[in-house]
Protein backbone atom coordinates (compact mmCIF):
# COMPACT_ATOMS: atom_id res chain seq x y z
CA UNK A 1 0.00 0.00 0.00
CA UNK A 2 1.43 3.41 -0.98
CA UNK A 3 2.43 5.63 1.95
CA UNK A 4 1.15 9.19 2.39
CA UNK A 5 4.51 10.92 1.69
CA UNK A 6 4.92 8.88 -1.51
CA UNK A 7 1.40 9.78 -2.70
CA UNK A 8 2.15 13.48 -2.00
CA UNK A 9 5.37 13.34 -4.05
CA UNK A 10 3.53 11.59 -6.90
CA UNK A 11 0.77 14.23 -6.94
CA UNK A 12 3.30 17.08 -6.97
CA UNK A 13 5.17 15.43 -9.83
CA UNK A 14 1.93 15.14 -11.83
CA UNK A 15 1.09 18.81 -11.19
CA UNK A 16 4.60 19.90 -12.20
CA UNK A 17 4.29 17.92 -15.42
CA UNK A 18 1.14 19.86 -16.34
CA UNK A 19 2.80 23.27 -15.81
CA UNK A 20 4.49 24.66 -18.97
CA UNK A 21 8.25 24.65 -18.60
CA UNK A 22 10.25 27.83 -19.21
CA UNK A 23 12.44 26.29 -21.85
CA UNK A 24 9.71 25.65 -24.40
CA UNK A 25 6.80 27.73 -23.11
CA UNK A 26 8.01 31.29 -23.67
CA UNK A 27 6.00 31.70 -26.85
CA UNK A 28 2.84 30.74 -24.98
CA UNK A 29 3.45 33.43 -22.39
CA UNK A 30 3.92 36.09 -25.07
CA UNK A 31 0.69 35.07 -26.77
CA UNK A 32 -1.23 36.06 -23.65
CA UNK A 33 0.17 39.60 -23.96
CA UNK A 34 -1.02 40.13 -27.53
CA UNK A 35 -4.66 41.15 -26.73
CA UNK A 36 -3.54 43.65 -24.08
CA UNK A 37 -0.80 45.02 -26.33
CA UNK A 38 -3.24 45.49 -29.19
CA UNK A 39 -5.71 47.26 -26.90
CA UNK A 40 -3.03 49.58 -25.50
CA UNK A 41 -1.81 50.34 -29.01
CA UNK A 42 -5.31 51.05 -30.27
CA UNK A 43 -6.50 53.14 -27.32
CA UNK A 44 -3.28 54.93 -26.30
CA UNK A 45 -0.39 54.85 -28.77
CA UNK A 46 -2.30 55.27 -32.03
CA UNK A 47 -4.25 58.35 -30.82
CA UNK A 48 -1.03 59.92 -29.52
CA UNK A 49 0.80 59.36 -32.81
CA UNK A 50 -2.23 60.51 -34.80
CA UNK A 51 -2.57 63.63 -32.66
CA UNK A 52 1.12 64.59 -32.94
CA UNK A 53 1.01 64.09 -36.71
CA UNK A 54 -2.14 66.23 -36.98
CA UNK A 55 -0.40 69.08 -35.15
CA UNK A 56 1.70 69.63 -38.30
CA UNK A 57 -1.36 70.01 -40.55
CA UNK A 58 -4.30 72.34 -41.08
CA UNK A 59 -7.59 70.41 -41.06
CA UNK A 60 -11.16 71.63 -40.91
CA UNK A 61 -12.49 68.25 -39.83
CA UNK A 62 -14.71 65.66 -41.44
CA UNK A 63 -13.79 64.83 -45.02
CA UNK A 64 -11.87 68.04 -45.55
CA UNK A 65 -8.36 67.69 -46.92
CA UNK A 66 -5.40 67.93 -44.56
CA UNK A 67 -2.92 70.63 -45.59
CA UNK A 68 0.66 70.42 -44.40
CA UNK A 69 1.45 73.37 -42.10
CA UNK A 70 4.96 72.58 -40.90
CA UNK A 71 5.65 74.38 -37.64
CA UNK A 72 2.98 77.06 -38.19
CA UNK A 73 0.65 75.65 -35.52
CA UNK A 74 3.46 75.40 -32.95
CA UNK A 75 4.68 78.93 -33.66
CA UNK A 76 1.13 80.26 -33.38
CA UNK A 77 0.65 78.37 -30.10
CA UNK A 78 3.41 80.19 -28.25
CA UNK A 79 2.05 83.53 -29.39
CA UNK A 80 -1.54 82.70 -28.43
CA UNK A 81 -2.54 84.82 -25.43
CA UNK A 82 -5.47 82.55 -24.57
CA UNK A 83 -3.16 79.54 -24.42
CA UNK A 84 -0.66 81.45 -22.30
CA UNK A 85 -3.46 82.48 -19.94
CA UNK A 86 -4.64 78.87 -19.71
CA UNK A 87 -1.06 77.81 -19.02
CA UNK A 88 -0.77 80.36 -16.21
CA UNK A 89 -3.95 78.96 -14.69
CA UNK A 90 -2.21 75.57 -14.51
CA UNK A 91 -0.06 77.01 -11.72
CA UNK A 92 -3.20 77.68 -9.67
CA UNK A 93 -4.52 74.22 -10.52
CA UNK A 94 -1.27 72.64 -9.31
CA UNK A 95 -1.62 74.56 -6.05
CA UNK A 96 -5.19 73.28 -5.68
CA UNK A 97 -4.60 69.66 -6.75
CA UNK A 98 -1.00 68.97 -5.69
CA UNK A 99 0.47 71.31 -3.09
CA UNK A 100 -2.51 71.95 -0.80
CA UNK A 101 -3.95 68.38 -0.81
CA UNK A 102 -0.50 66.82 -0.32
CA UNK A 103 0.37 69.06 2.62
CA UNK A 104 -3.07 68.69 4.19
CA UNK A 105 -3.02 64.95 3.46
CA UNK A 106 0.29 64.57 5.28
CA UNK A 107 -1.00 66.41 8.34
CA UNK A 108 -4.38 64.66 8.41
CA UNK A 109 -2.89 61.20 7.87
CA UNK A 110 -0.31 61.76 10.62
CA UNK A 111 -2.99 63.01 13.02
CA UNK A 112 -5.30 60.10 12.27
CA UNK A 113 -2.52 57.56 12.70
CA UNK A 114 -0.46 59.06 15.51
CA UNK A 115 -3.19 60.77 17.56
CA UNK A 116 -6.68 59.53 16.73
CA UNK A 117 -5.68 55.92 16.09
CA UNK A 118 -3.62 55.61 19.26
CA UNK A 119 -6.00 57.42 21.60
CA UNK A 120 -9.44 56.57 20.23
CA UNK A 121 -8.86 53.33 18.36
CA UNK A 122 -8.40 52.16 14.79
CA UNK A 123 -12.14 52.09 14.03
CA UNK A 124 -12.60 55.83 14.43
CA UNK A 125 -9.42 56.44 12.45
CA UNK A 126 -10.65 54.21 9.61
CA UNK A 127 -14.07 55.90 9.63
CA UNK A 128 -12.54 59.36 9.34
CA UNK A 129 -10.21 58.15 6.59
CA UNK A 130 -13.22 56.88 4.61
CA UNK A 131 -14.99 60.19 5.19
CA UNK A 132 -12.09 62.13 3.71
CA UNK A 133 -11.97 59.76 0.74
CA UNK A 134 -15.70 60.02 -0.03
CA UNK A 135 -15.37 62.95 -2.51
CA UNK A 136 -12.96 60.82 -4.57
CA UNK A 137 -15.65 58.24 -5.35
CA UNK A 138 -18.29 60.81 -6.22
CA UNK A 139 -18.73 61.42 -9.96
CA UNK A 140 -17.23 64.76 -10.87
CA UNK A 141 -20.55 65.78 -12.42
CA UNK A 142 -22.32 65.27 -9.08
CA UNK A 143 -19.66 67.23 -7.21
CA UNK A 144 -19.81 70.03 -9.79
CA UNK A 145 -23.60 70.29 -9.67
CA UNK A 146 -23.49 70.34 -5.86
CA UNK A 147 -20.93 73.16 -5.84
CA UNK A 148 -22.93 75.05 -8.47
CA UNK A 149 -25.91 74.88 -6.14
CA UNK A 150 -23.83 76.09 -3.20
CA UNK A 151 -22.32 78.94 -5.25
CA UNK A 152 -25.52 80.25 -6.89
CA UNK A 153 -25.10 83.98 -7.54
CA UNK A 154 -28.42 85.10 -6.08
CA UNK A 155 -29.78 84.84 -2.55
CA UNK A 156 -30.77 81.20 -3.21
CA UNK A 157 -27.12 80.12 -3.08
CA UNK A 158 -26.16 78.29 0.09
CA UNK A 159 -22.94 80.27 0.56
CA UNK A 160 -24.68 83.59 -0.04
CA UNK A 161 -27.40 82.62 2.44
CA UNK A 162 -24.77 81.76 5.03
CA UNK A 163 -22.96 85.08 4.48
CA UNK A 164 -26.29 86.93 4.67
CA UNK A 165 -27.04 85.32 8.03
CA UNK A 166 -23.50 86.00 9.24
CA UNK A 167 -23.33 89.66 8.20
CA UNK A 168 -26.99 90.62 8.65
CA UNK A 169 -27.13 92.22 5.17
CA UNK A 170 -28.15 90.81 1.79
CA UNK A 171 -25.23 89.11 0.01
CA UNK A 172 -25.52 88.20 -3.69
CA UNK A 173 -22.01 87.48 -4.90
CA UNK A 174 -21.65 85.94 -8.35
CA UNK A 175 -18.96 83.45 -7.36
CA UNK A 176 -18.67 81.69 -10.74
CA UNK A 177 -19.54 84.38 -13.23
CA UNK A 178 -18.23 87.53 -11.61
CA UNK A 179 -14.66 88.59 -11.16
CA UNK A 180 -11.87 86.29 -12.28
CA UNK A 181 -10.51 85.86 -8.75
CA UNK A 182 -13.76 84.45 -7.32
CA UNK A 183 -14.37 82.16 -10.31
CA UNK A 184 -10.91 80.60 -10.23
CA UNK A 185 -10.95 80.40 -6.44
CA UNK A 186 -14.26 78.53 -6.59
CA UNK A 187 -12.80 75.99 -9.03
CA UNK A 188 -9.76 75.59 -6.79
CA UNK A 189 -11.90 74.91 -3.72
CA UNK A 190 -13.75 72.16 -5.60
CA UNK A 191 -10.44 70.60 -6.66
CA UNK A 192 -9.06 70.66 -3.11
CA UNK A 193 -12.24 69.12 -1.70
CA UNK A 194 -12.18 66.31 -4.25
CA UNK A 195 -8.45 65.66 -4.11
CA UNK A 196 -7.62 65.68 -0.40
CA UNK A 197 -8.88 62.14 0.29
CA UNK A 198 -6.40 60.56 -2.11
CA UNK A 199 -3.18 61.50 -0.27
CA UNK A 200 -4.82 60.78 3.09
CA UNK A 201 -5.53 57.16 2.08
CA UNK A 202 -2.09 56.65 0.49
CA UNK A 203 -0.19 58.12 3.44
CA UNK A 204 -2.20 56.21 6.03
CA UNK A 205 -1.54 52.99 4.14
CA UNK A 206 2.18 53.84 4.15
CA UNK A 207 2.12 54.54 7.87
CA UNK A 208 0.92 50.99 8.54
CA UNK A 209 4.48 49.77 8.05
CA UNK A 210 5.84 52.18 10.68
CA UNK A 211 6.47 50.53 14.05
CA UNK A 212 4.15 52.21 16.62
CA UNK A 213 6.88 51.74 19.21
CA UNK A 214 8.88 54.44 17.44
CA UNK A 215 6.15 56.96 18.24
CA UNK A 216 5.84 55.69 21.81
CA UNK A 217 9.60 55.91 22.37
CA UNK A 218 9.73 59.42 20.90
CA UNK A 219 6.79 60.49 23.06
CA UNK A 220 8.51 59.11 26.19
CA UNK A 221 11.59 61.12 25.24
CA UNK A 222 9.46 64.25 25.29
CA UNK A 223 8.97 64.75 21.54
CA UNK A 224 5.79 66.62 20.64
CA UNK A 225 3.56 65.75 17.66
CA UNK A 226 5.37 68.00 15.21
CA UNK A 227 8.78 66.61 16.20
CA UNK A 228 7.49 63.05 15.73
CA UNK A 229 5.99 64.07 12.40
CA UNK A 230 9.28 65.53 11.17
CA UNK A 231 11.60 62.83 12.50
CA UNK A 232 9.52 59.68 11.94
CA UNK A 233 6.53 60.20 9.67
CA UNK A 234 8.09 62.16 6.81
CA UNK A 235 11.23 60.00 6.32
CA UNK A 236 9.23 56.76 6.47
CA UNK A 237 6.66 57.71 3.82
CA UNK A 238 8.93 59.63 1.45
CA UNK A 239 8.36 57.21 -1.49
CA UNK A 240 4.59 57.63 -1.18
CA UNK A 241 4.97 61.42 -1.13
CA UNK A 242 6.75 61.20 -4.50
CA UNK A 243 4.02 58.94 -5.90
CA UNK A 244 1.22 61.26 -4.76
CA UNK A 245 3.04 64.35 -6.04
CA UNK A 246 3.66 62.74 -9.44
CA UNK A 247 0.14 61.39 -9.99
CA UNK A 248 -1.60 64.55 -8.80
CA UNK A 249 0.67 66.77 -10.91
CA UNK A 250 -0.16 64.75 -14.01
CA UNK A 251 -3.86 64.99 -13.13
CA UNK A 252 -3.53 68.76 -12.67
CA UNK A 253 -1.88 69.21 -16.06
CA UNK A 254 -4.76 67.33 -17.70
CA UNK A 255 -7.61 68.77 -15.61
CA UNK A 256 -10.80 69.39 -17.56
CA UNK A 257 -14.04 68.42 -15.82
CA UNK A 258 -14.12 70.95 -12.92
CA UNK A 259 -13.67 73.88 -15.30
CA UNK A 260 -16.15 72.44 -17.81
CA UNK A 261 -18.85 71.89 -15.18
CA UNK A 262 -18.45 74.95 -12.95
CA UNK A 263 -17.46 77.87 -15.17
CA UNK A 264 -17.29 76.64 -18.77
CA UNK A 265 -14.02 78.57 -19.02
CA UNK A 266 -15.63 81.86 -18.03
CA UNK A 267 -15.93 84.60 -17.21
CA UNK A 268 -14.37 85.88 -20.45
CA UNK A 269 -12.18 82.75 -20.81
CA UNK A 270 -10.35 83.66 -17.60
CA UNK A 271 -10.58 80.14 -16.15
CA UNK A 272 -9.37 78.34 -19.25
CA UNK A 273 -6.91 75.49 -18.75
CA UNK A 274 -5.01 73.86 -21.65
CA UNK A 275 -7.19 70.73 -21.80
CA UNK A 276 -10.37 72.80 -21.89
CA UNK A 277 -8.87 75.15 -24.46
CA UNK A 278 -7.96 72.19 -26.69
CA UNK A 279 -11.53 70.90 -26.34
CA UNK A 280 -12.99 74.28 -27.27
CA UNK A 281 -10.72 74.62 -30.29
CA UNK A 282 -11.57 71.13 -31.51
CA UNK A 283 -15.34 71.51 -31.05
CA UNK A 284 -15.80 75.12 -32.11
CA UNK A 285 -12.59 75.99 -33.94
CA UNK A 286 -12.10 75.75 -37.67
CA UNK A 287 -8.60 74.24 -37.50
CA UNK A 288 -8.50 70.83 -35.78
CA UNK A 289 -4.75 70.76 -36.34
CA UNK A 290 -4.34 73.66 -33.93
CA UNK A 291 -6.39 71.83 -31.31
CA UNK A 292 -4.13 68.81 -31.81
CA UNK A 293 -1.13 71.08 -31.24
CA UNK A 294 -2.49 72.17 -27.87
CA UNK A 295 -3.14 68.54 -26.89
CA UNK A 296 0.34 67.51 -28.05
CA UNK A 297 1.91 70.29 -25.97
CA UNK A 298 0.05 68.98 -22.90
CA UNK A 299 1.28 65.44 -23.61
CA UNK A 300 4.89 66.59 -23.94
CA UNK A 301 4.61 68.55 -20.71
CA UNK A 302 3.21 65.53 -18.86
CA UNK A 303 6.03 63.29 -20.11
CA UNK A 304 8.71 65.82 -19.14
CA UNK A 305 7.24 66.29 -15.66
CA UNK A 306 7.00 62.51 -15.15
CA UNK A 307 10.65 62.04 -16.16
CA UNK A 308 11.78 64.81 -13.79
CA UNK A 309 9.82 63.33 -10.88
CA UNK A 310 11.16 59.83 -11.48
CA UNK A 311 14.77 61.04 -11.68
CA UNK A 312 14.41 63.09 -8.50
CA UNK A 313 12.89 60.11 -6.71
CA UNK A 314 15.66 57.77 -7.90
CA UNK A 315 18.30 60.27 -6.79
CA UNK A 316 16.67 60.54 -3.35
CA UNK A 317 16.52 56.77 -3.00
CA UNK A 318 20.20 56.40 -3.95
CA UNK A 319 21.10 59.05 -1.38
CA UNK A 320 19.17 57.23 1.35
CA UNK A 321 20.60 53.83 0.41
Buried (B, 14 or more C-beta within 10 A) or exposed (E): EEEEEEEEEEEEEEEEEEEEEEEEEEEEEEEEEEEEEEEEEEEEEEEEEEBBEBBBBBBBEEEEEBEEBEEBBBEBBEEBEBBEBBBEBBEBBBBBBBBBBBEBBBBBBBBBBBBBBBEEEEEEBBEBBEEBBEBBEEEBEEBBEBBBEBBBBEEEBEBBBEBBEEEEEEBEBBBBBBEBEBBBBBBBBBBBBBBBBBBBBBBBEBBEEBEEEBBEEBBEEEBEBEEBBEEBBEEBBBEBBBBBBBBBBBBBBBBBBBBBBBBBBBBEBBBBBBBBBBBBBBEEBEBBBBBBBBBBBBBEBBEEBBEEBEEEBEEBEEEEE
